[in-house]
Amino acid sequence: MFVCITACAGIPEVTGRWRQPGKNASVQFFQDGTFIAVDNQGMAVNGKYFFMKKGRVRFEVERPEGPPEIITGTYVIEGNRLILTAADGEEVDVYEKTDE
């Protein structure tokens, strides 16, 4: 699952909770550059996030043993929608910003 904002101009504000419409999956981005993501089965992962220029995103998912799992891809923010696409283009996740 996709999931640290850099201090560069042009990087969007993503902090807060985002939820997949009609599903239980969600991701919450914190101002300190960390995230918590929960899939539709309730399994949670956490780590660091980096939204970069040119629509690129990098997630470092913490693992109990060993180095973090690195997930890269692209992002698009359209109003209150966040679209994350895996680097291989095979997985696309759409989220909507919530007020929670």
C-alpha positions as CSV (number, residue, x, y, z in Angstrom):
1,M,0.0,0.0,0.0
2,F,1.1,3.5,-0.7
3,V,1.6,5.5,1.5
4,C,7.5,13.2,4.8
5,I,6.6,16.1,3.0
6,T,9.7,18.0,1.7
7,A,10.0,21.6,2.3
8,C,10.0,22.5,-1.4
9,A,7.6,25.0,-3.0
10,G,4.9,23.4,-5.0
11,I,4.5,20.4,-2.8
12,P,0.8,20.0,-1.8
13,E,-0.6,19.9,1.8
14,V,-1.6,16.3,2.5
15,T,-1.7,16.2,6.2
16,G,-4.9,14.7,7.6
17,R,-7.0,11.6,7.1
18,W,-7.9,10.3,3.6
19,R,-10.3,7.4,3.0
20,Q,-11.1,5.3,0.0
21,P,-14.8,5.9,-0.9
22,G,-17.1,3.0,0.0
23,K,-14.2,1.1,1.6
24,N,-12.5,0.9,5.0
25,A,-9.0,1.6,3.7
26,S,-7.5,4.9,4.9
27,V,-4.2,6.7,5.2
28,Q,-3.4,9.5,7.7
29,F,-0.5,11.8,7.0
30,F,1.1,13.7,10.0
31,Q,3.0,17.0,9.8
32,D,6.2,15.3,11.1
33,G,6.4,13.3,7.9
34,T,5.0,10.0,9.2
35,F,1.9,8.1,8.1
36,I,-0.4,5.3,9.2
37,A,-2.3,3.3,6.5
38,V,-5.0,0.8,7.1
39,D,-6.2,-1.6,4.4
40,N,-9.8,-2.9,3.9
41,Q,-9.1,-5.9,6.2
42,G,-8.0,-3.6,9.1
43,M,-4.2,-4.3,8.8
44,A,-2.2,-1.2,9.6
45,V,1.3,-0.2,8.5
46,N,3.2,3.0,9.3
47,G,6.4,4.7,8.3
48,K,7.6,7.9,6.6
49,Y,6.3,9.6,3.5
50,F,7.9,12.0,1.0
51,F,5.8,13.9,-1.6
52,M,8.2,15.4,-4.1
53,K,8.1,17.6,-7.1
54,K,6.8,16.4,-10.5
55,G,4.2,14.2,-8.8
56,R,6.5,11.6,-7.3
57,V,5.9,10.0,-3.9
58,R,8.0,7.7,-1.8
59,F,6.9,5.7,1.3
60,E,9.2,4.0,3.7
61,V,7.1,1.3,5.5
62,E,8.5,0.2,8.8
63,R,9.0,-3.5,9.3
64,P,9.5,-5.3,12.6
65,E,12.8,-6.8,11.4
66,G,15.2,-5.4,8.9
67,P,15.2,-2.2,6.8
68,P,12.0,-0.4,5.8
69,E,10.1,-1.5,2.6
70,I,10.4,1.3,0.0
71,I,7.4,2.0,-2.2
72,T,7.5,4.6,-4.9
73,G,5.0,5.9,-7.3
74,T,3.2,9.1,-8.4
75,Y,0.4,11.2,-6.9
76,V,-2.2,13.6,-8.1
77,I,-4.4,15.8,-5.9
78,E,-7.7,17.0,-7.4
79,G,-9.7,19.0,-4.9
80,N,-10.4,16.7,-2.0
81,R,-9.2,13.6,-3.9
82,L,-5.8,12.0,-3.7
83,I,-4.8,9.5,-6.4
84,L,-1.7,7.3,-5.7
85,T,-0.3,5.1,-8.4
86,A,2.3,2.5,-7.9
87,A,5.6,2.9,-9.9
88,D,4.7,0.0,-12.2
89,G,1.3,1.6,-12.8
90,E,-0.6,-1.6,-11.8
91,E,-2.1,-0.4,-8.6
92,V,-4.1,2.9,-8.4
93,D,-5.7,3.9,-5.1
94,V,-8.1,6.9,-4.8
95,Y,-8.8,8.6,-1.5
96,E,-11.0,11.4,-0.4
97,K,-10.1,13.9,2.4
98,T,-12.1,13.4,5.5
99,D,-12.9,15.8,8.4
100,E,-12.0,13.2,11.1
